[in-house]
């Protein structure tokens, strides 16, 4: 989820989000690292969009916080569109990281998913701001996979865990670290259709405000 600020005078459209981590495997270093990963990934296409009569450059500003003292009531009462809450643990019942809904502000990170440049945080952030997995998960011959392709997608050999094995076998599916945020991912957000108040503020995503216990 994010708070979106339109500044036509400066020609900018800025999505502001805060990733707030809690749970037994969360810490401040992780919060800052994945926030940097998300911000860098989503800014990499350097997209400009027509907004009304103006053309604006899209930017993402993402901060990371560790909150070991976070309470259920605090999440339930949250009205800040910038805040996204993720529990982080070394165990997840479905063995994956996930968000509660497409276009939500809460979810659960499996710590092991956040290592080795997997871009898992950037992928899950895409879900929080409204993007689902693509419907076709065999994209051999199409080159660079976008950020919203999940693990298990069939891709060209250079994007597999092991480029030497056939597609679909162990090692023959998408290495998540090979995903990238593409211009098409930014366009799919529909930022030009957002409503902005008199101050130029809009909202991307929605409040789920769910607290997660350890799975």
HUBEL-V643184 format. One record per residue. N is the residue number from 1. RES is the residue in one small letter. PHI is phi in radians with two decimals (NA if undefined). OMEGA is omega in degrees with one decimal (none if undefined). NEAR is the number of other ideal C-beta (glycine too) atoms within 12 Angstrom. Layout:
n	res	phi	omega	near
N	RES	PHI	OMEGA	NEAR
N	RES	PHI	OMEGA	NEAR
This chain:
n	res	phi	omega	near
1	x	NA	-179.7	43
2	x	-2.69	171.2	42
3	x	-1.64	-173.7	33
4	x	-1.95	-178.6	39
5	x	-2.04	178.4	32
6	x	-1.78	177.6	35
7	x	-2.22	-177.0	21
8	x	-1.20	179.3	19
9	x	-1.12	179.4	10
10	x	-1.68	179.9	15
11	x	1.21	-177.9	19
12	x	-2.25	171.8	26
13	x	-2.27	-170.4	37
14	x	-2.01	175.9	30
15	x	-1.70	-175.6	42
16	x	-1.93	-178.9	32
17	x	-2.40	174.0	41
18	x	-2.18	175.8	34
19	x	-1.67	-176.2	46
20	x	-1.86	-176.2	40
21	x	-1.79	172.9	39
22	x	-2.52	179.5	36
23	x	1.90	-171.6	32
24	x	-1.20	-178.7	20
25	x	-1.98	178.3	29
26	x	-1.66	172.9	35
27	x	-2.81	-175.7	21
28	x	-1.17	179.0	20
29	x	-1.06	178.7	17
30	x	-1.13	-179.3	32
31	x	-1.02	-179.1	34
32	x	-1.22	-178.1	22
33	x	-1.16	-177.5	28
34	x	-1.29	174.9	43
35	x	-1.09	176.9	34
36	x	-1.10	179.4	24
37	x	-1.05	-178.8	35
38	x	-1.12	-178.3	40
39	x	-1.07	-179.1	29
40	x	-1.11	-178.2	25
41	x	-1.12	-174.5	34
42	x	-1.35	175.5	44
43	x	-1.54	-172.2	24
44	x	-1.07	179.8	25
45	x	-1.28	179.8	26
46	x	0.88	-174.1	16
47	x	-1.54	168.5	29
48	x	-1.99	-176.9	20
49	x	-2.29	170.3	30
50	x	-1.35	177.0	18
51	x	-2.09	-173.6	28
52	x	1.10	179.7	16
53	x	-1.62	-174.6	9
54	x	-1.92	172.7	20
55	x	-2.08	-173.6	18
56	x	-2.19	172.8	30
57	x	-1.42	-178.6	25
58	x	-1.53	178.1	38
59	x	-2.29	176.1	31
60	x	-2.06	177.6	43
61	x	-2.05	-171.9	26
62	x	-2.18	176.7	37
63	x	-1.96	178.8	25
64	x	-2.19	178.9	33
65	x	-2.29	172.1	29
66	x	-1.84	-177.5	29
67	x	-2.20	179.2	27
68	x	-1.15	-178.4	18
69	x	-1.69	-176.8	12
70	x	-1.08	-177.9	28
71	x	-1.96	176.0	14
72	x	-1.01	-176.9	18
73	x	-1.10	-179.4	11
74	x	-1.13	177.7	18
75	x	-1.17	-178.2	28
76	x	-1.05	-176.1	17
77	x	-1.58	-174.9	15
78	x	-1.08	174.8	27
79	x	-2.15	-177.9	15
80	x	-1.64	-175.8	22
81	x	-1.19	178.0	30
82	x	-1.39	-167.4	33
83	x	-1.48	175.0	36
84	x	-2.16	-172.7	52
85	x	-1.90	179.0	43
86	x	-2.26	169.1	52
87	x	-1.35	179.0	38
88	x	-2.14	179.4	42
89	x	-2.43	177.2	28
90	x	-1.57	177.9	21
91	x	-2.48	176.2	22
92	x	-2.45	-177.0	27
93	x	-0.97	176.6	14
94	x	-1.44	177.5	12
95	x	1.15	178.7	15
96	x	-2.50	167.9	25
97	x	-1.55	-177.5	40
98	x	-2.77	170.1	30
99	x	-1.95	-174.6	38
100	x	-1.36	176.4	28
101	x	-2.69	169.6	22
102	x	-1.30	-174.7	24
103	x	1.40	-177.8	28
104	x	-2.38	179.8	33
105	x	-2.22	178.7	41
106	x	-2.51	179.0	36
107	x	-3.10	-170.9	45
108	x	-2.51	177.3	40
109	x	-1.86	166.4	44
110	x	-1.46	-171.7	32
111	x	-0.96	-177.8	28
112	x	-1.11	178.3	19
113	x	-1.24	-171.3	35
114	x	-1.71	-176.9	39
115	x	-1.83	171.8	21
116	x	1.00	174.9	14
117	x	1.09	-173.9	21
118	x	-1.18	-175.5	31
119	x	1.09	177.2	38
120	x	-1.06	-179.6	41
121	x	-1.10	178.9	46
122	x	-1.16	177.1	43
123	x	-1.15	-179.3	44
124	x	-1.17	175.2	44
125	x	-1.06	176.0	45
126	x	-1.00	175.8	45
127	x	-1.12	-176.8	38
128	x	-1.12	-178.9	46
129	x	-1.74	164.9	46
130	x	1.99	-176.5	30
131	x	-1.78	177.4	34
132	x	-1.76	171.6	22
133	x	-1.15	172.4	27
134	x	-1.06	-176.6	26
135	x	-1.38	180.0	11
136	x	-1.82	-173.9	17
137	x	-1.97	168.7	22
138	x	-2.10	-175.1	20
139	x	-2.05	174.7	28
140	x	-1.04	-178.1	22
141	x	1.57	-176.8	14
142	x	-1.86	175.5	19
143	x	1.36	-170.0	16
144	x	-0.97	175.7	23
145	x	-1.31	174.5	39
146	x	-1.27	-173.5	39
147	x	-1.15	-174.1	42
148	x	-1.59	173.5	41
149	x	-1.29	-176.9	38
150	x	-1.48	170.7	33
151	x	-0.98	-178.6	29
152	x	1.71	178.5	24
153	x	-1.14	175.7	33
154	x	-1.48	-172.7	27
155	x	-2.34	173.5	36
156	x	-1.08	-174.0	22
157	x	-0.90	-176.7	24
158	x	-1.15	179.9	17
159	x	-1.83	179.0	31
160	x	-1.46	170.8	30
161	x	-1.00	-179.9	26
162	x	-2.23	-177.1	20
163	x	-1.11	-174.3	18
164	x	-1.55	-174.8	13
165	x	-1.82	178.7	16
166	x	-1.16	177.8	15
167	x	-1.08	173.3	27
168	x	1.66	177.0	20
169	x	-1.47	177.6	15
170	x	-0.99	-176.8	13
171	x	1.54	-175.4	19
172	x	-1.80	176.4	24
173	x	-2.25	-174.1	31
174	x	-0.99	166.1	40
175	x	-1.41	-172.9	29
176	x	-1.03	178.4	37
177	x	-1.23	-179.8	25
178	x	-1.55	177.6	30
179	x	-1.23	175.0	36
180	x	-2.50	170.6	31
181	x	-1.32	-178.5	37
182	x	-1.84	175.4	28
183	x	-0.96	-179.7	20
184	x	-1.10	176.6	21
185	x	-1.12	178.5	38
186	x	-1.13	-179.7	36
187	x	-1.09	-179.9	20
188	x	-1.14	179.6	26
189	x	-1.24	-179.4	38
190	x	1.15	-176.7	21
191	x	-1.04	-178.4	37
192	x	-1.22	-180.0	26
193	x	-1.69	179.8	17
194	x	-1.17	172.9	29
195	x	-1.67	-179.3	17
196	x	-2.13	178.0	25
197	x	-1.39	-175.4	14
198	x	-1.14	177.0	8
199	x	-1.54	-177.9	11
200	x	1.55	-177.8	23
201	x	-1.79	174.1	22
202	x	-2.32	-178.5	30
203	x	-2.27	176.4	29
204	x	-2.02	-175.7	41
205	x	1.66	-175.2	38
206	x	-2.58	-179.1	24
207	x	-1.47	166.5	26
208	x	-1.75	173.1	28
209	x	0.87	178.7	29
210	x	-1.77	172.9	24
211	x	-1.60	179.6	27
212	x	-1.86	167.2	31
213	x	-1.40	178.4	15
214	x	-1.15	179.4	20
215	x	-1.26	none	22
